[in-house]
């Protein structure tokens, strides 16, 4: 049963969500007014019921389900927790809602809320950086922190950055584009510029963190697989009172010189049992970009498992 007046939200623009559900479930879907009748094998009908239940619940919470929402609910299966995952709205900006899209992403966001230091480890496209930035902006908006600090190692520029033209910000700008892109989706441009001028949002290479104590801040270290163990230790010991740190990285994309140990790998071995530190590992199933990205990741993983294969 779809609540009266909610058919548009549940079924989507031009019934796009309804059509996607029909493609996913192996049963017949019949709509009579605000009633949905399902016909088919018992297990197929049960899965369809879970999907529609989730769609109705999300619509009643003010969300606007899309065909992708239906896919996510379907993939999360019959446990029924899909609506709790997709309904965990972190941030809303200009009608755009940021929320986890998989169980592991939900575990990641929950870990960040609960712990002071969280490592998000997984392949590209799993939302590690994007969700961390959303939680940072939300924490700043709520007054839980006084500033956001975004940092990453500039390995490609040899950390010296000296040969690049312009001032420090111009030199590091290309390396921070992914972080800027995320912020632009969550903060109005004029307001974002004001934050930068006041230092409420700070963007700096990892080398600039040395010697500092970071109090009342939400600090994100991106591309952590390109840190050395010494850099990682330096960064983690900057943690001050009232602060939270999120470290993101992909252990399969290390750009360090051959033979150098990644600080991300070293931290996973050294900090596994430390209270207040959490590790969340995202997988290929958590990739929320296009299906092609998932196939690319799969292809590279197979190539690593079968070295030398043509």
C-alpha positions as CSV (number, residue, x, y, z in Angstrom):
1,X,0.0,0.0,0.0
2,X,1.4,3.4,-1.0
3,X,0.2,6.2,1.2
4,X,-2.2,8.5,-0.7
5,X,-0.4,11.3,-2.5
6,X,3.0,9.5,-2.3
7,X,2.7,7.6,-5.6
8,X,4.9,10.1,-7.4
9,X,7.7,9.9,-4.8
10,X,7.5,6.1,-4.7
11,X,7.1,5.4,-8.4
12,X,9.4,8.2,-9.6
13,X,9.2,10.7,-12.4
14,X,7.3,9.0,-15.2
15,X,7.2,5.8,-13.2
16,X,11.0,5.4,-13.7
17,X,11.4,3.8,-10.2
18,X,8.5,1.5,-10.7
19,X,9.9,0.4,-14.1
20,X,13.3,-0.3,-12.5
21,X,11.7,-2.4,-9.8
22,X,9.9,-4.4,-12.4
23,X,13.2,-5.1,-14.2
24,X,14.8,-6.2,-11.0
25,X,12.2,-8.5,-9.4
26,X,11.1,-11.7,-11.0
27,X,7.4,-11.2,-10.4
28,X,4.5,-9.3,-11.9
29,X,3.9,-5.9,-10.5
30,X,0.3,-4.6,-10.8
31,X,-0.6,-1.1,-9.6
32,X,-4.3,-0.3,-8.7
33,X,-4.6,3.2,-7.5
34,X,-2.3,3.4,-4.4
35,X,-2.2,-0.4,-4.0
36,X,0.5,-2.7,-5.4
37,X,-0.2,-6.3,-6.2
38,X,2.7,-8.7,-6.6
39,X,2.4,-12.1,-8.4
40,X,5.1,-14.7,-8.7
41,X,7.2,-17.1,-6.7
42,X,7.1,-16.6,-3.0
43,X,10.8,-15.6,-2.6
44,X,10.6,-13.1,-5.5
45,X,7.4,-11.6,-4.0
46,X,9.1,-11.2,-0.6
47,X,12.1,-9.4,-2.2
48,X,9.8,-7.1,-4.1
49,X,7.9,-6.3,-0.9
50,X,11.1,-5.4,0.8
51,X,12.0,-3.0,-2.0
52,X,8.6,-1.3,-2.1
53,X,8.5,-1.1,1.8
54,X,11.9,0.6,1.6
55,X,10.7,3.0,-1.1
56,X,7.6,3.9,0.8
57,X,9.6,4.5,4.0
58,X,12.1,6.7,2.3
59,X,9.4,8.7,0.6
60,X,7.6,9.3,3.9
61,X,10.9,10.6,5.4
62,X,11.1,13.2,2.7
63,X,13.5,11.4,0.4
64,X,13.0,11.2,-3.3
65,X,13.7,7.6,-4.4
66,X,15.4,7.1,-7.8
67,X,15.9,4.0,-9.9
68,X,19.3,3.7,-8.2
69,X,17.5,3.7,-4.9
70,X,15.5,0.7,-6.0
71,X,18.7,-1.0,-7.1
72,X,20.4,-0.4,-3.8
73,X,17.3,-1.7,-1.8
74,X,17.2,-4.8,-4.1
75,X,20.9,-5.5,-3.7
76,X,20.7,-5.3,0.1
77,X,18.3,-8.2,0.0
78,X,15.6,-9.3,2.3
79,X,17.0,-8.2,5.7
80,X,15.0,-4.9,5.3
81,X,17.8,-2.7,6.6
82,X,18.3,-1.0,3.3
83,X,15.9,1.8,4.3
84,X,17.9,2.4,7.4
85,X,21.1,2.7,5.4
86,X,19.7,4.9,2.6
87,X,17.7,6.9,5.1
88,X,20.7,8.0,7.1
89,X,20.9,11.6,5.7
90,X,24.2,13.2,6.7
91,X,23.7,16.5,4.9
92,X,21.2,18.3,2.7
93,X,22.3,21.1,0.4
94,X,20.2,22.7,-2.3
95,X,17.9,19.7,-2.2
96,X,20.7,17.2,-2.6
97,X,20.9,14.6,0.1
98,X,24.1,12.9,1.1
99,X,23.7,9.5,2.6
100,X,25.4,6.1,2.6
101,X,24.4,3.8,-0.1
102,X,25.7,0.5,1.1
103,X,26.0,-1.3,4.5
104,X,29.7,-0.8,4.6
105,X,29.3,2.9,3.9
106,X,26.8,3.0,6.8
107,X,29.3,1.3,9.0
108,X,31.9,3.8,7.9
109,X,29.7,6.8,8.7
110,X,28.7,5.3,12.1
111,X,32.4,4.7,12.9
112,X,33.3,8.3,12.2
113,X,30.5,9.5,14.4
114,X,31.6,7.2,17.3
115,X,35.4,7.2,17.1
116,X,38.0,9.9,17.2
117,X,40.2,8.3,14.6
118,X,38.8,6.3,11.7
119,X,40.6,4.7,8.7
120,X,38.5,4.2,5.6
121,X,40.3,1.7,3.4
122,X,39.0,0.6,0.0
123,X,39.1,1.0,-3.8
124,X,38.2,4.1,-5.7
125,X,34.6,5.0,-6.0
126,X,33.5,3.7,-2.6
127,X,32.7,7.1,-1.1
128,X,35.5,7.2,1.4
129,X,36.5,10.8,0.9
130,X,33.0,12.1,-0.1
131,X,31.3,10.8,3.0
132,X,34.1,12.0,5.3
133,X,33.8,15.5,3.8
134,X,30.0,15.4,4.3
135,X,30.4,14.5,7.9
136,X,33.0,17.2,8.4
137,X,30.7,19.9,6.9
138,X,27.8,18.6,9.0
139,X,30.0,18.8,12.2
140,X,31.1,22.4,11.3
141,X,27.5,23.4,10.7
142,X,26.4,21.9,14.0
143,X,29.2,23.7,15.9
144,X,30.8,20.4,16.9
145,X,34.1,21.6,15.5
146,X,35.5,25.0,14.8
147,X,37.3,24.2,11.5
148,X,37.9,21.6,8.8
149,X,41.4,20.7,7.8
150,X,42.0,18.7,4.6
151,X,45.4,17.3,3.8
152,X,47.1,14.8,1.6
153,X,50.7,13.9,0.6
154,X,51.8,15.5,-2.6
155,X,53.9,12.5,-3.6
156,X,53.7,13.3,-7.3
157,X,55.4,16.6,-6.7
158,X,58.1,15.1,-4.5
159,X,56.5,17.0,-1.5
160,X,58.9,19.9,-2.2
161,X,56.5,21.5,-4.6
162,X,59.2,24.0,-5.4
163,X,59.3,23.5,-9.2
164,X,55.6,24.3,-9.6
165,X,54.6,27.9,-10.5
166,X,52.6,30.1,-8.1
167,X,52.2,30.4,-4.4
168,X,51.7,27.5,-2.1
169,X,47.9,27.2,-2.7
170,X,48.5,27.4,-6.5
171,X,51.1,24.6,-6.2
172,X,48.9,22.2,-4.3
173,X,45.6,23.0,-5.9
174,X,45.7,20.2,-8.5
175,X,46.3,17.6,-5.8
176,X,43.3,18.7,-3.8
177,X,40.8,18.9,-6.6
178,X,38.8,15.8,-5.4
179,X,38.4,17.4,-2.0
180,X,37.3,20.8,-3.5
181,X,34.9,19.0,-5.8
182,X,33.2,17.4,-2.8
183,X,33.1,20.6,-0.8
184,X,31.6,22.5,-3.7
185,X,28.6,20.1,-3.7
186,X,28.0,20.8,0.0
187,X,28.8,24.5,0.6
188,X,27.7,27.5,-1.5
189,X,30.7,28.9,-3.4
190,X,30.6,32.4,-1.7
191,X,30.4,30.8,1.7
192,X,33.2,28.4,0.9
193,X,35.4,31.3,-0.1
194,X,34.7,33.0,3.2
195,X,35.6,29.8,5.1
196,X,39.0,29.7,3.3
197,X,39.7,33.3,4.0
198,X,39.0,32.9,7.7
199,X,40.8,29.6,8.0
200,X,37.6,27.8,9.0
201,X,38.4,25.5,6.1
202,X,42.1,24.8,5.6
203,X,43.6,22.9,2.7
204,X,47.3,22.1,3.0
205,X,49.8,19.4,2.0
206,X,50.8,16.9,4.7
207,X,54.2,18.4,5.1
208,X,52.6,21.5,6.6
209,X,51.1,19.5,9.5
210,X,54.4,19.0,11.2
211,X,54.8,20.7,14.6
212,X,51.1,21.6,14.9
213,X,48.4,20.6,17.5
214,X,45.0,20.4,15.9
215,X,42.3,21.2,18.4
216,X,38.5,21.4,17.8
217,X,39.0,20.3,14.2
218,X,37.7,17.7,11.8
219,X,40.8,16.6,10.0
220,X,40.8,14.5,6.8
221,X,43.9,12.8,5.4
222,X,43.3,11.7,1.9
223,X,45.4,9.3,-0.3
224,X,47.0,8.0,2.9
225,X,48.5,5.0,1.1
226,X,51.1,7.5,-0.2
227,X,52.4,8.4,3.3
228,X,55.4,6.9,4.8
229,X,55.2,5.3,8.3
230,X,57.0,8.4,9.7
231,X,54.5,10.8,8.1
232,X,51.6,8.8,9.3
233,X,52.9,8.8,12.9
234,X,53.5,12.6,12.6
235,X,50.0,13.2,11.4
236,X,48.2,11.0,13.9
237,X,50.1,12.7,16.8
238,X,48.8,16.1,15.7
239,X,45.4,15.1,17.2
240,X,44.2,17.6,19.7
241,X,41.3,18.0,22.1
242,X,37.9,18.0,20.6
243,X,39.2,16.8,17.3
244,X,38.3,14.0,14.9
245,X,40.5,12.5,12.2
246,X,39.5,10.5,9.2
247,X,42.2,8.8,7.1
248,X,41.3,7.5,3.7
249,X,43.3,5.4,1.2
250,X,43.5,2.6,-1.3
251,X,46.3,0.1,-0.6
252,X,46.3,-0.9,-4.2
253,X,47.2,2.5,-5.5
254,X,50.5,3.3,-3.8
255,X,52.7,5.8,-5.6
256,X,55.7,5.7,-3.2
257,X,59.1,4.7,-4.6
258,X,59.6,1.0,-4.9
259,X,60.7,-0.6,-1.6
260,X,59.1,2.1,0.6
261,X,56.5,0.9,3.1
262,X,53.1,2.7,3.0
263,X,52.1,4.4,6.1
264,X,48.6,3.1,5.6
265,X,49.7,-0.5,5.6
266,X,51.9,0.2,8.7
267,X,49.1,1.8,10.6
268,X,46.8,-1.1,9.9
269,X,49.3,-3.4,11.5
270,X,50.3,-1.2,14.4
271,X,46.9,0.3,15.5
272,X,44.5,-2.6,15.1
273,X,43.8,-2.9,18.8
274,X,44.1,0.7,19.9
275,X,40.9,2.0,21.7
276,X,39.3,5.0,19.9
277,X,40.8,4.0,16.5
278,X,38.5,2.2,14.0
279,X,39.2,0.6,10.7
280,X,36.4,0.2,8.1
281,X,37.2,-1.7,4.9
282,X,35.1,-0.9,1.9
283,X,35.0,-3.3,-1.0
284,X,34.2,-3.4,-4.7
285,X,30.5,-3.9,-3.8
286,X,30.6,-0.5,-2.2
287,X,31.6,1.3,-5.4
288,X,28.9,3.8,-6.1
289,X,30.1,5.1,-9.4
290,X,29.1,3.5,-12.6
291,X,29.0,-0.2,-13.2
292,X,32.0,0.3,-15.5
293,X,34.1,1.4,-12.5
294,X,33.3,-1.9,-10.8
295,X,34.3,-3.8,-13.9
296,X,37.6,-1.9,-14.1
297,X,38.4,-2.6,-10.5
298,X,37.6,-6.3,-11.0
299,X,39.9,-6.4,-14.0
300,X,42.8,-4.9,-12.1
301,X,42.3,-7.3,-9.1
302,X,42.3,-10.3,-11.4
303,X,45.5,-9.0,-13.1
304,X,47.2,-8.8,-9.7
305,X,46.0,-12.3,-8.7
306,X,47.3,-13.6,-12.1
307,X,50.6,-11.8,-12.7
308,X,52.0,-12.3,-16.2
309,X,48.7,-13.3,-17.7
310,X,48.1,-12.0,-21.2
